[in-house]
Amino acid sequence: MIFRRISYRIALQFTAFVFVLLLVNGAVFLAADLSNARRQTHVRLQQRASRILIEQSTNGERALQALPRPLRERVRIVDASGTSIISGMMFDDIPFSLEKGFSQFNFENDEFIVLTVPILEGAVVKGYVQVGDIERLQFGDLPMRALIYLIVSVIISALTFVVGLFFARSSLKPAEEMMERLEQFTQDASHELRTPIAALSSSLDLALKNKKYHEGILSAKDDLKDVAVLVERLLELTRLDQFTLERTSLDLSGLVESSVEKHKPLAGEKNVTISAHLAPDISVQGDALLLKQVIGNLISNAIKFSKSDGGTITVRLTKDALSIEDTGVGIRKQDIPHIFDRFFQAENSRSNGGLGLGLALVKRIVELHGWRITAKSQEGKGTTFTVSFDD
């Protein structure tokens, strides 16, 4: 539920940002259109004024009377005293002013732009020509343009919210899954901790009641060791997140061989055969204790997840990689991308115990060395883990 609320919040914030951006863009676009319309109106009025002045100087007043009616309605000519000679209908309610250049008036709720130009005879002003026109936007009047743009912005913002919500949910899904695994881990950890502690208490009680101190205390120590291992795993994972690797030259061939020999008795108990094919004298720069943990963890997992009737484990070491292949129960295809995630447990691993920390530790150690680890598996046929040494 909390991730759903976060998704909606992210989508709303992103939508608000896009909506504001669209409004700003629309305002800039409308302002540019208005400026362009005004510039075109000014050019048009200047051209008309020039035409009228030329006609007037050539043909006198008769030429002005012969102007097309739509143009005459937008023209006013006055003499030097301000008396109208010709006055178009659109100038009826507009007072005459000697102010030269462009001026702006209201005509039936439209912007009416007027250009006033003097009629000169030499250096003497004989009168004035005023030409006017309604300022028109390229795609309709300003209020309608603004309304259309607002509606389009709302539609785009709604689509943005839907898309943003989808991507927010997709991005937060891994975190949501991790939270679910953490909850599962809490339950598993509580169970795993309670069980050995309860067994420890029972063993000690039994030792006290039956006077079998030696056997009881040994059993209690084993149970206590299980608790210590569990806690140590959690602490190791925390420490590795802030760990700085100190590299030394190591005989990796010797480390792998030693680990294989160490695990053979445990493998024999489960009727599992371990074979090793190790290139001699493979040296690497790394941490011996951490690499022992990687090798031991991978071999232990191969033994743990072997089939009930036994199987084989093949350990190979070359100058390029270390691989550990088993013929165990394998891993489901959908689980493979998550097996290195902290606290993740594959479906077929819950019955074998554990907290889903072992492979997370392995991957972190491998990455600290600048290497990489991959897994290939087929359910029911086995798994191969490969540690590649390429930096």
C-alpha positions as CSV (number, residue, x, y, z in Angstrom):
1,M,0.0,0.0,0.0
2,I,2.8,2.4,0.9
3,F,4.5,1.9,-2.5
4,R,1.2,2.6,-4.3
5,R,0.9,5.9,-2.5
6,I,4.5,6.7,-3.4
7,S,3.7,5.9,-7.0
8,Y,0.7,8.2,-7.1
9,R,2.7,11.0,-5.5
10,I,5.6,10.7,-8.0
11,A,3.1,10.6,-10.9
12,L,1.2,13.6,-9.6
13,Q,4.4,15.6,-9.0
14,F,5.7,14.8,-12.5
15,T,2.3,15.6,-14.0
16,A,2.2,19.0,-12.2
17,F,5.7,19.7,-13.6
18,V,4.6,18.9,-17.1
19,F,1.4,20.9,-16.8
20,V,3.2,24.0,-15.6
21,L,5.8,23.5,-18.4
22,L,3.0,23.3,-21.0
23,L,1.3,26.4,-19.6
24,V,4.6,28.3,-19.7
25,N,5.2,27.1,-23.2
26,G,1.7,28.1,-24.3
27,A,2.1,31.6,-22.8
28,V,5.4,32.0,-24.6
29,F,3.8,30.7,-27.9
30,L,0.8,33.0,-27.6
31,A,3.0,36.0,-26.8
32,A,5.1,35.2,-29.8
33,D,2.0,34.9,-32.0
34,L,0.7,38.2,-30.7
35,S,4.0,39.9,-31.3
36,N,4.1,38.5,-34.8
37,A,0.5,39.5,-35.5
38,R,1.2,43.1,-34.4
39,R,4.4,43.2,-36.5
40,Q,2.4,42.1,-39.6
41,T,-0.3,44.7,-38.8
42,H,2.3,47.4,-38.6
43,V,3.8,46.4,-42.0
44,R,0.4,46.2,-43.6
45,L,-0.5,49.7,-42.3
46,Q,2.8,51.2,-43.5
47,Q,2.2,49.7,-47.0
48,R,-1.3,51.1,-47.1
49,A,-0.2,54.5,-45.9
50,S,2.6,54.7,-48.5
51,R,0.1,53.7,-51.3
52,I,-2.4,56.4,-50.2
53,L,0.3,59.1,-50.0
54,I,1.5,58.1,-53.5
55,E,-2.1,58.1,-54.9
56,Q,-2.8,61.4,-53.2
57,S,0.3,63.2,-54.5
58,T,-0.4,61.9,-58.1
59,N,-4.2,62.1,-58.5
60,G,-5.3,64.3,-55.7
61,E,-8.5,63.8,-53.8
62,R,-10.2,61.9,-56.6
63,A,-7.7,59.1,-56.2
64,L,-8.7,58.8,-52.6
65,Q,-12.4,58.7,-53.4
66,A,-11.7,55.8,-55.8
67,L,-10.1,53.6,-53.1
68,P,-11.9,50.3,-52.6
69,R,-14.7,50.5,-50.0
70,P,-13.1,48.1,-47.4
71,L,-9.9,50.2,-47.5
72,R,-11.8,53.5,-47.3
73,E,-13.5,52.4,-44.1
74,R,-10.1,52.0,-42.5
75,V,-8.7,55.4,-43.7
76,R,-9.1,58.9,-42.4
77,I,-7.5,62.0,-44.0
78,V,-7.5,65.3,-42.3
79,D,-6.2,68.7,-43.2
80,A,-3.6,70.6,-41.2
81,S,-6.3,72.1,-38.9
82,G,-7.6,68.6,-38.1
83,T,-10.8,68.8,-40.2
84,S,-11.7,65.4,-41.7
85,I,-11.6,65.2,-45.5
86,I,-12.3,61.5,-45.7
87,S,-13.2,59.4,-42.7
88,G,-14.0,55.7,-42.8
89,M,-16.7,54.1,-40.7
90,M,-14.1,52.6,-38.4
91,F,-12.9,56.0,-37.4
92,D,-16.3,57.4,-36.4
93,D,-15.7,56.9,-32.6
94,I,-11.9,57.5,-32.6
95,P,-10.8,61.0,-31.8
96,F,-8.1,62.6,-34.0
97,S,-4.7,63.0,-32.5
98,L,-1.6,64.7,-33.9
99,E,0.6,62.0,-32.4
100,K,2.6,60.4,-35.2
101,G,3.3,56.7,-35.5
102,F,1.2,53.8,-34.1
103,S,-1.5,54.1,-31.6
104,Q,-4.0,51.5,-30.3
105,F,-7.8,51.8,-29.7
106,N,-10.7,49.5,-29.0
107,F,-13.1,48.8,-31.8
108,E,-16.0,46.4,-31.0
109,N,-13.9,44.6,-28.4
110,D,-11.1,44.2,-30.9
111,E,-7.7,45.9,-30.9
112,F,-7.7,48.6,-33.6
113,I,-4.2,49.7,-34.6
114,V,-3.9,53.2,-36.2
115,L,-0.9,54.6,-38.1
116,T,-0.7,58.4,-38.4
117,V,1.5,59.8,-41.2
118,P,1.8,63.5,-42.1
119,I,1.1,64.7,-45.7
120,L,4.1,66.9,-46.6
121,E,4.5,69.5,-49.3
122,G,8.2,70.2,-49.1
123,A,8.7,70.9,-45.4
124,V,5.1,72.0,-44.8
125,V,2.5,69.7,-43.3
126,K,-0.6,69.9,-45.4
127,G,-2.6,67.2,-43.5
128,Y,-2.5,63.7,-42.1
129,V,-3.3,60.3,-43.3
130,Q,-4.5,57.7,-40.8
131,V,-4.8,54.1,-41.7
132,G,-6.1,51.5,-39.3
133,D,-6.7,47.7,-39.1
134,I,-7.9,45.2,-36.6
135,E,-5.1,43.1,-35.1
136,R,-5.7,39.5,-35.9
137,L,-3.9,36.4,-34.5
138,Q,-2.8,33.7,-37.0
139,F,-5.0,31.0,-35.5
140,G,-8.0,32.9,-34.1
141,D,-8.6,35.4,-31.3
142,L,-6.5,35.3,-28.1
143,P,-9.1,34.0,-25.6
144,M,-10.1,31.1,-27.8
145,R,-6.5,30.2,-28.4
146,A,-5.8,30.3,-24.7
147,L,-8.8,28.1,-24.0
148,I,-7.8,25.5,-26.7
149,Y,-4.3,25.4,-25.4
150,L,-5.5,24.9,-21.8
151,I,-7.7,22.0,-22.9
152,V,-4.9,20.4,-24.8
153,S,-2.6,20.9,-21.8
154,V,-5.1,19.2,-19.5
155,I,-5.4,16.2,-21.9
156,I,-1.6,15.8,-22.2
157,S,-1.2,16.1,-18.4
158,A,-3.8,13.4,-17.9
159,L,-1.9,11.1,-20.3
160,T,1.3,12.0,-18.6
161,F,-0.2,11.0,-15.2
162,V,-1.2,7.6,-16.6
163,V,2.2,7.0,-18.2
164,G,4.1,8.4,-15.1
165,L,2.1,6.1,-12.8
166,F,3.0,3.1,-14.9
167,F,6.7,3.9,-14.9
168,A,6.6,4.8,-11.2
169,R,5.0,1.5,-10.3
170,S,7.5,-0.4,-12.6
171,S,10.5,1.4,-11.0
172,L,9.3,0.8,-7.4
173,K,8.4,-2.8,-8.0
174,P,11.9,-4.1,-7.1
175,A,11.8,-2.1,-3.9
176,E,8.4,-3.5,-3.1
177,E,9.6,-7.1,-3.8
178,M,12.6,-6.4,-1.6
179,M,10.3,-5.2,1.2
180,E,8.3,-8.4,0.9
181,R,11.5,-10.5,1.1
182,L,12.6,-8.5,4.2
183,E,9.3,-9.3,5.8
184,Q,9.8,-12.9,4.9
185,F,13.3,-12.7,6.2
186,T,12.1,-11.3,9.5
187,Q,9.7,-14.3,9.9
188,D,12.4,-16.8,8.9
189,A,15.1,-15.2,11.1
190,S,12.7,-15.2,14.0
191,H,12.0,-18.9,13.5
192,E,15.7,-19.8,12.8
193,L,16.8,-17.9,16.0
194,R,14.1,-19.3,18.2
195,T,14.7,-22.9,17.2
196,P,18.4,-23.2,18.2
197,I,17.9,-21.1,21.3
198,A,15.0,-23.3,22.4
199,A,17.1,-26.3,21.7
200,L,20.0,-24.8,23.7
201,S,17.7,-24.2,26.7
202,S,16.4,-27.7,26.5
203,S,19.8,-29.2,26.3
204,L,21.0,-27.3,29.3
205,D,17.9,-28.3,31.3
206,L,18.4,-31.9,30.3
207,A,22.1,-31.7,31.4
208,L,21.1,-30.4,34.8
209,K,18.3,-32.9,35.4
210,N,20.0,-36.0,34.2
211,K,23.5,-35.1,35.3
212,K,24.7,-35.8,31.8
213,Y,26.8,-32.7,31.8
214,H,29.3,-33.7,29.1
215,E,26.8,-34.7,26.4
216,G,24.3,-32.0,27.2
217,I,26.9,-29.2,27.2
218,L,28.4,-30.5,23.9
219,S,24.9,-30.4,22.3
220,A,24.3,-26.9,23.8
221,K,27.5,-25.7,22.3
222,D,26.5,-27.0,18.8
223,D,23.2,-25.2,19.1
224,L,24.9,-22.0,20.2
225,K,27.3,-22.3,17.3
226,D,24.3,-22.4,14.9
227,V,23.1,-19.1,16.4
228,A,26.5,-17.6,16.2
229,V,26.9,-18.5,12.5
230,L,23.5,-17.0,11.7
231,V,24.4,-13.7,13.5
232,E,27.8,-13.7,11.9
233,R,26.4,-14.0,8.4
234,L,24.2,-11.0,8.9
235,L,27.2,-9.0,10.3
236,E,29.5,-10.1,7.5
237,L,27.0,-8.8,4.9
238,T,26.8,-5.5,6.7
239,R,30.6,-5.2,7.0
240,L,31.2,-6.1,3.3
241,D,29.1,-3.1,2.2
242,Q,31.8,-0.8,3.7
243,F,34.8,-3.1,3.2
244,T,38.0,-2.0,1.4
245,L,39.8,-5.0,-0.1
246,E,43.5,-5.4,0.6
247,R,44.9,-7.6,-2.1
248,T,47.8,-10.0,-1.8
249,S,49.2,-12.6,-4.2
250,L,47.4,-15.9,-3.6
251,D,47.8,-19.5,-4.8
252,L,44.2,-19.9,-6.0
253,S,44.9,-23.5,-7.1
254,G,45.9,-24.4,-3.6
255,L,42.9,-22.7,-2.0
256,V,40.4,-24.5,-4.3
257,E,42.1,-27.9,-3.8
258,S,42.1,-27.4,0.0
259,S,38.4,-26.5,0.0
260,V,37.5,-29.5,-2.2
261,E,39.3,-31.9,0.1
262,K,37.6,-30.3,3.2
263,H,34.2,-30.9,1.7
264,K,34.6,-34.4,0.5
265,P,33.6,-36.0,3.9
266,L,30.3,-34.0,3.9
267,A,29.7,-34.9,0.3
268,G,30.3,-38.6,1.0
269,E,27.6,-38.5,3.6
270,K,25.1,-37.5,0.9
271,N,26.5,-40.0,-1.6
272,V,27.9,-37.0,-3.7
273,T,31.2,-37.4,-5.6
274,I,33.4,-34.3,-5.9
275,S,35.9,-34.2,-8.8
276,A,38.4,-31.4,-9.4
277,H,40.1,-30.3,-12.6
278,L,42.5,-27.6,-11.5
279,A,45.1,-25.8,-13.6
280,P,48.3,-25.6,-11.6
281,D,49.9,-22.5,-10.2
282,I,47.0,-20.1,-10.8
283,S,47.8,-17.0,-8.8
284,V,45.4,-14.0,-8.2
285,Q,45.5,-10.8,-6.2
286,G,42.9,-11.0,-3.5
287,D,41.9,-11.8,0.1
288,A,42.5,-15.4,1.1
289,L,39.8,-15.6,3.8
290,L,37.1,-14.1,1.6
291,L,38.0,-16.3,-1.3
292,K,37.8,-19.4,0.9
293,Q,34.3,-18.3,1.9
294,V,33.3,-18.0,-1.8
295,I,34.7,-21.4,-2.7
296,G,33.3,-23.1,0.4
297,N,29.9,-21.5,0.1
298,L,29.5,-22.6,-3.6
299,I,30.6,-26.2,-2.9
300,S,28.4,-26.4,0.3
301,N,25.4,-25.2,-1.7
302,A,26.1,-27.8,-4.4
303,I,26.1,-30.5,-1.7
304,K,23.1,-29.1,0.1
305,F,21.0,-29.1,-3.0
306,S,22.0,-32.5,-4.4
307,K,19.3,-35.0,-5.1
308,S,18.3,-37.6,-2.6
309,D,20.1,-40.4,-4.4
310,G,23.4,-38.4,-4.6
311,G,25.1,-36.9,-7.6
312,T,28.3,-35.4,-8.8
313,I,30.1,-32.0,-8.3
314,T,32.7,-30.9,-10.8
315,V,35.1,-28.1,-9.8
316,R,37.1,-26.5,-12.6
317,L,39.8,-23.9,-12.4
318,T,41.5,-22.1,-15.4
319,K,43.5,-18.9,-15.7
320,D,40.2,-17.2,-16.7
321,A,37.5,-18.6,-14.4
322,L,36.4,-20.9,-11.5
323,S,33.3,-23.0,-12.1
324,I,31.4,-25.4,-9.8
325,E,28.9,-27.7,-11.6
326,D,26.5,-30.0,-9.9
327,T,23.8,-32.5,-10.9
328,G,21.4,-31.4,-8.2
329,V,17.8,-30.2,-8.1
330,G,18.5,-27.1,-10.1
331,I,16.9,-23.7,-10.0
332,R,13.6,-22.5,-11.5
333,K,14.1,-20.3,-14.5
334,Q,12.1,-17.4,-12.9
335,D,14.3,-17.6,-9.8
336,I,17.7,-17.3,-11.5
337,P,17.7,-13.5,-11.8
338,H,17.1,-13.1,-8.1
339,I,19.4,-15.8,-6.5
340,F,22.0,-13.2,-5.7
341,D,19.6,-10.8,-4.0
342,R,19.8,-10.5,-0.3
343,F,17.2,-12.5,1.6
344,F,15.9,-14.2,-1.5
345,Q,15.2,-17.9,-1.3
346,A,14.2,-20.0,-4.3
347,E,11.1,-22.0,-4.0
348,N,12.9,-25.3,-3.7
349,S,15.4,-24.0,-1.1
350,R,13.1,-23.2,1.8
351,S,13.0,-26.8,2.9
352,N,16.8,-26.8,3.2
353,G,16.9,-23.9,5.7
354,G,19.0,-20.8,5.4
355,L,18.2,-17.1,5.1
356,G,19.0,-16.3,1.5
357,L,22.3,-14.6,2.5
358,G,25.0,-17.0,1.3
359,L,24.9,-16.2,-2.4
360,A,24.5,-12.5,-1.6
361,L,27.8,-12.7,0.3
362,V,29.4,-14.6,-2.5
363,K,28.5,-12.0,-5.1
364,R,29.6,-9.1,-2.9
365,I,33.0,-10.7,-2.3
366,V,33.4,-11.5,-6.0
367,E,32.5,-7.9,-6.9
368,L,35.0,-6.6,-4.3
369,H,37.7,-8.4,-6.3
370,G,36.6,-6.8,-9.5
371,W,35.3,-10.1,-10.9
372,R,31.8,-11.3,-11.8
373,I,29.7,-14.3,-11.0
374,T,27.0,-15.9,-13.2
375,A,24.7,-18.9,-12.8
376,K,23.2,-21.3,-15.3
377,S,20.7,-23.9,-14.2
378,Q,18.1,-26.3,-15.4
379,E,15.5,-27.4,-13.0
380,G,15.9,-31.1,-12.1
381,K,19.3,-31.4,-13.9
382,G,21.7,-29.2,-12.0
383,T,23.4,-25.8,-11.7
384,T,26.7,-24.2,-12.7
385,F,28.2,-21.2,-11.0
386,T,31.1,-19.5,-12.8
387,V,33.4,-16.8,-11.3
388,S,35.1,-15.0,-14.1
389,F,38.4,-13.3,-13.3
390,D,38.4,-10.6,-16.0
391,D,38.6,-7.2,-14.4
